[in-house]
Amino acid sequence: MTSELTLLVLRLGFLLLLWLFVFAIVYALRSDLFGQRVRKLQPSDAAASAGGNGHAAASKPANSTPSFSATAPAGPVAASAAAVAEPVLAPAFGRGDIATAQTAHRLVITSGAKAGAEFPLGRDEITIGRSSDSAIVIRDDYTSTHHARLMLWNDQWMLQDLDSTNGTFLDGVRVAVPTPIPLNTPVKIGSTTFELRR
């Protein structure tokens, strides 16, 4: 009788543990499944992006100062309600002029599955990752669901890694904190490389 009661308690305990494990997995994946919606960018040819850039920049309102910290966020819900006065920035790379809203007009993918694709730059934040709610979707085994983002800070384009598994690289150096992006400098995410160009 005692052994049957013990067996029943063990079965119920195992079932409870199994359900707790399932709930933990669902909770962990919640941000990936229901991330914030982001406007998707559509690739355009060089002529269309060069011709429509001035109009797009003029028609969009100036972006408010984004809030972010040196610690990379876990998902796309990076812009939290708590504003940060000043970000901790990595020093600018000495390869060239920093890409700004005035000098950088397009994002050009130079290698990877979407090599040759161009995306016009406006003033909106650009998220990059495997998730379908990313502005630029890159599906490969080395790209995280929400991998990185580009944002304007004081009119300069900044690169921020979103706590990705394999990291985000600017000119071969892994990005740990929000970093200014020089023009024509390779940014590597997974197996894809892109540059910000005039």
WORAMO-V425127 format. One line per field, one symbol per residue. burial: + if it has 9 or more other ideal C-beta (glycine too) atoms within 8 Angstrom, else -. A space follows every 50 residues. Layout:
burial->???
This chain:
burial->------------------------------++--+--+--+--+---+++ -++--++--+--+--+++---++-++++--------+-++--+----+++ +-+++++++--+-+---++++-+-+++++++-++++++-+--++-+++++ +++--+++++++-+---++++---+-+++++++-++++++-++++++-
